[in-house]
Amino acid sequence: MSIGFIALPRPGRFTRCLALLLALGLVAAACGDDDDSAAAGASDEGGEESAGDTGADAEPSGSLRLGYFPNVTHAPAIIGVQDGLFEEALGDGVELETTTFNAGGEAIEALFSDAIDATFVGPNPAINGFSQSEGTALRIVAGTTSGGASLVVRDGIDSPDDLEGTTLATPALGNTQDVALRAWLLEQGYETDLAGGGDVSITPQDNPDTLTAFQQGDIDGAWLPEPWATRLILEGEGQVLVDEADLWPEGEFVTTHLIVATEYLEEHPANVRALVEGLLEAIDVANDDAAEAQTITNDGIEADTTNRLADEILAGAWENLSFTPDPIASSLEESKDDAVEVELLDDVDLGGIYDLAILNQLLAERGEAEVYGL
């Protein structure tokens, strides 16, 4: 059984071309097949499929429509926008248009419908988009953020043994934290189902609603990303039962990465190169001066949402995050396996989901080690 997908049209040159032909009444003309736009170049040194052209010898031009979330787990994206690092890297020849999202499914749907060219997004939405498009729609071109997710519970729950009969929340059915919670509970010997039944009831809901429900005692805990995990601790008097970082080798797992529409990557490699260059600069800012980076991030969140995080919440959340261009590909594979195990995803081969040629070229120019895909 697979319920982790939204039925979306397959993206590509065929979809857009057919729409134009229908509008002009020229249905007798023909466009290339969808599959012709899939990247099929030689593998780069990291072992993943590469579009071949890294854009190093061309100038950025045209436009770039970029998505991101106004959330601390997207801090490098916010810094890149707020500090003008993306615009500077792209140069005067590229018009940068930004869009914010609140859910990964929304971002993937926007990519599929040709409303954006690239977006920062979590691992499971990227997997879903790759699977739904049969591997043609998108490529992961860089990592962004690692860590920053926890199971926070009420007082009196001190071990996994105390969870039977409790109600826990996640941000959305089938999202990254939802999959992580269901897989972890299964390891602890608990059965769950997609309707909220089982040994432990799981209630997917919006993060603000989760905070309110936790404060009112309507739920016993939640597996959430930052800053919501920290908010449950500071505003709901909760305690951490599981820091997800403790479940991964060296505490590293992908929380946010940068994906690009495959067709855009093929047609505008110089623009993608500039975008990744700006991202590397933003990651440097995030890592070099935490206080300054937190201020820039909070300014960006306020600009996008009109709300500002309390300084102690942002500082607490920041301690649980690390910012890196490494997409931590092994954790993506494990997240996919977990989703399959808890019946939220049909199995999918993720070969080809990474194209890290541009990133690795830029890292080499910086004298930094290359990173790897699958």
Secondary structure, DSSP 8 states (H G I E B T S, - for coil): ---S-------SHHHHHHHHHHHHT-TTS----GGGGS----B-TTSSB--S---TTS---EEEEEEE-SSGGGHHHHHHHHTTHHHHHH-TTEEEEEEE-SSHHHHHHHHHTTS-SEEEE-HHHHHHHHHHTTT-SEEEEEEEEEE-EEEEE-TT--SGGGGTT-EEEESSTTSHHHHHHHHHHHHTT--B-TTS-BSSEEEE--HHHHHHHHHTTSSSEEEEETTHHHHHHHHH--EEEEEGGGGSGGG--EEEEEEEEHHHHHH-HHHHHHHHHHHHHHHHHHHH-HHHHHHHHHHHHHHHHS----HHHHHHHHTTEEE-S---HHHHHHHHHHHHHTTSS-----TT-B--HHHHHHHHHHT-------
